[in-house]
Amino acid sequence: MLRKQREREIASVDMESVRRAVARIIESERFDDWLVEMPDHVLVEVAAPLEMLQFQHYLMPPKDRYLVRSARVVWDAVADLLADCPSDLAAEFASLGASLKDRSMVSHGQG
């Protein structure tokens, strides 16, 4: 049952949008700087999820369901902490969150 739910979650997002948002974070020239600039309380919440996201980003062959799951874990960890992040990183995290919205909700103006 849980697997079917996860499959529906993956089907509901635009994978290209998720991949682009993840790449902008993980491949950023500022990635290491962001880790240093992040306040400790944000780093504690997001370090492990970011590591998991980075692993899934570079995994070959890619596994969409794991990338989406990792992206959701990162977003859940940081969604309430955006104001405490460096502004450029906060924008990238917000973009990641937007990419995870259900396509049907967005197309119907609910997102």
Solvent accessible surface area in square Angstrom, and as a share of the most:
residue,aa,sasa,rsa
1,M,203,0.91
2,L,109,0.54
3,R,148,0.54
4,K,133,0.56
5,Q,81,0.36
6,R,59,0.21
7,E,80,0.36
8,R,147,0.54
9,E,41,0.18
10,I,31,0.16
11,A,65,0.51
12,S,26,0.17
13,V,2,0.01
14,D,54,0.28
15,M,27,0.12
16,E,93,0.42
17,S,28,0.18
18,V,0,0.00
19,R,76,0.28
20,R,131,0.48
21,A,1,0.01
22,V,0,0.00
23,A,25,0.20
24,R,106,0.39
25,I,1,0.00
26,I,7,0.04
27,E,102,0.46
28,S,29,0.18
29,E,175,0.78
30,R,75,0.27
31,F,26,0.11
32,D,101,0.52
33,D,68,0.35
34,W,9,0.03
35,L,54,0.27
36,V,127,0.73
37,E,86,0.39
38,M,8,0.03
39,P,46,0.29
40,D,113,0.58
41,H,95,0.42
42,V,0,0.00
43,L,57,0.28
44,V,118,0.68
45,E,89,0.40
46,V,0,0.00
47,A,45,0.35
48,A,72,0.56
49,P,16,0.10
50,L,6,0.03
51,E,123,0.55
52,M,75,0.33
53,L,0,0.00
54,Q,61,0.27
55,F,125,0.52
56,Q,23,0.10
57,H,37,0.17
58,Y,122,0.46
59,L,44,0.22
60,M,151,0.67
61,P,99,0.62
62,P,76,0.48
63,K,93,0.39
64,D,46,0.24
65,R,77,0.28
66,Y,86,0.33
67,L,10,0.05
68,V,2,0.01
69,R,116,0.42
70,S,3,0.02
71,A,0,0.00
72,R,60,0.22
73,V,52,0.30
74,V,0,0.00
75,W,63,0.22
76,D,111,0.57
77,A,25,0.19
78,V,0,0.00
79,A,33,0.26
80,D,140,0.73
81,L,33,0.16
82,L,43,0.21
83,A,105,0.81
84,D,59,0.31
85,C,13,0.08
86,P,23,0.14
87,S,97,0.62
88,D,57,0.29
89,L,1,0.01
90,A,17,0.13
91,A,64,0.49
92,E,39,0.18
93,F,0,0.00
94,A,44,0.34
95,S,34,0.22
96,L,0,0.00
97,G,4,0.04
98,A,59,0.46
99,S,9,0.06
100,L,9,0.05
101,K,94,0.40
102,D,46,0.24
103,R,122,0.45
104,S,59,0.38
105,M,88,0.39
106,V,79,0.45
107,S,88,0.57
108,H,137,0.61
109,G,70,0.67
110,Q,124,0.55
111,G,60,0.58
